[in-house]
Amino acid sequence: MSILSDSLHSYLLFDGFKLYDDAATFRLDAGNTRHQMWLLLHFGQLEIKSLNLSYQINHGIRQRKSTRHPVRNLRKKFNNTFELCAYLNSKPYDIWRFRIEFANGWRIEDLPFISWRIVTNNILERNSLISHLFKVAALPNPDFETLENGKTYFIKIGDYQLYFEEFIFKDFEDFDIDDPF
């Protein structure tokens, strides 16, 4: 068994992605999105129109086990994601959820802990943003001609190359629900 095929560890920045039917929205599966907040720096030039961010103070090993800080909403205003990331970098916060809406119409929404849903204005912006984020993650650019909207794709490693595989959910057609035993 290769270290790259170990199913318990992820050595890729992104595990998969989904292209939604509206052709301007996609989802990036990033494993633990709390550890991938630095990706917001790639949106640093965009002006923030609105921000909803839930956080909880976490002092780590210096915090008593019985101490439970409440989950709060961030009320501070920021002009762009550079300012937001600089602020969050200086605070002992665990980010629970966030939603950022930019002045150009884009929107980034955290789906709890595993993926980000990103809404752009059109398919060209979506494709260029996916290509840019895949370059950051050292992944090959997807061939958008072969990918279909409304489908989810896993990023797989095999035979020393990366490839995209469509995720097919097999529901409970093999099980007879009327007869439980």
N, C-alpha and C positions, 0 to 999 in steps of 0.2 A: 504494500500500500504506500503510495506516494504521500509526502507531507502536504502536497497541494490538493489531494483528493480527500483529505480528512474532513469528514462532515461536521465535526464539532468545532472547527475553527474556520474563520473567514479571513482570507488573505487578500480580498478585494475590497475596495472602497465601496462599491455598489454591488449588491447581490442580484438585482434585477430591476426591471422598469415596466411600466404599463403605459400604453398610448391610449388615451380616452377617445370616445367616439366624436367629441366635439372638435378634434384635430388641433386644438390649441392648448390642451391640458395633458400633462403627463405626471407620472408618479415615479419617484426614485426610491428604491429600497436600499437603505444604507445601514442595515444592521441595527446599531444603537445610535440614533440620531443625536443623543446628548453629546456624544463624543465627536460628532461631525459638524458642530456649530461653526467651525472655522470656514466652512464652505460659504457662509454668508458673506465673507469678505469679497467673494467674486461678484457680489451684487452691490459693492460699495459705492459705485458711481450713481446709483439710482436713489432718487429722493423718496423718503418714506412718507406716504400719505396717512396711513394709520397703522398702529401696532397694538396687538393684544398678546401679552406674554404673561404666563403664570409661572411663578417661581417659588422656591422654598429655600430658606437659608440653611446651609449645611457647613458646619465648622469642622467636619471630619473627625479625626481622632481627638481633637480638643473639646468635642461636644459630649456631654454626658449622654448615656444611653437613654435616660428617661426624658431628655429634652426633646420636645416635638414642636418645631416652629410651624406656624400655619402657612398654608399655600396662599400666596398673595398675587395680585395683578400689578404689573409694573405700570406706574402712572407717569413716569418721566418721558419727555418727548425727545426724539432724536431726528436729525436731518437726514442721515443716511446710515447704512449698515456698518460703516467704519466706526462711527461714533457709538453705535449700539454694541458692537463687539468689544471696543475698548472699554466701555462701561462694564459689560458683563465679565470681562477678563479681570477686572479689579475687585469683583465681588465674589463671596463664597456662595453662589447660588446654584441650586439644581433647577434646571429648566424643565418644567412639566409639559407645557404646551405653548405654542406661539402661532401667530398668524400675522404676516406682514403684507400690507397692500402698498404698492408703489405708485408714484404719480403717473407713470407711463401706462398703468393698467395691469401690470403684472401682479401676481399674488403668490405668496409661498405660505403653505399651511403644513404644520407638523401633524402627521397622523401618529398617535401616541407611540413614541420610542422606536418605530421601525422604518418609517418612510416619510417622505415629503411629497406633497401634491403641489405642483407648480403650474400656474395658469398664465399663459402668455396671450398676446393679442391675435396671432395667426400662426399658421403652420410653419412658415419660414422662420419666424422667431423661435418657435418651439424646437425646430430641427437644429438651428444654429446654437441654441442654448444647450441642448443635449450633447451636441458635438463638442462644445467647449468644456462641459463638465466631464465628459468622457476623456478628453485630453488631460485634464487635471488628474483623473484617476488612472492614467496610463492604460486606458482601454481603447480598442480599435473603434473607429467611427462606425456606427451601424449603417447598413445600406437601407435607407428609408424607403426605397422602391419596393423592397421585399417584405418590409414590416407592415402589418395591418393595424388600423385603428381599432380600439376596443379589445386588444389582446395584451396579455401579460407575457413578458419574456424573462427568462433566467439567464444570467451570465455564467457560462460554464467554462471550466478548464479541462482540456483533453488533448492528448497527443501534442503537448507543448504549444498549444495555441488556444486562444479565447474564441468562443463562439456564443451565439444567442440561440436559446432553445425556447420554443413556445410552451407556456404552462397550460396544461389541459387538466381541468378539474373533473374527476370522475365522481359523480355524485353516487347516491346509494342505489343505483339501478341493479346491482348484483345481489342486493339483499331483499328478502321477502319481508316486508314490514308487517303484513297481516299475521304471519306466523313467527312469534318472537322466539320460539324454541325449535 
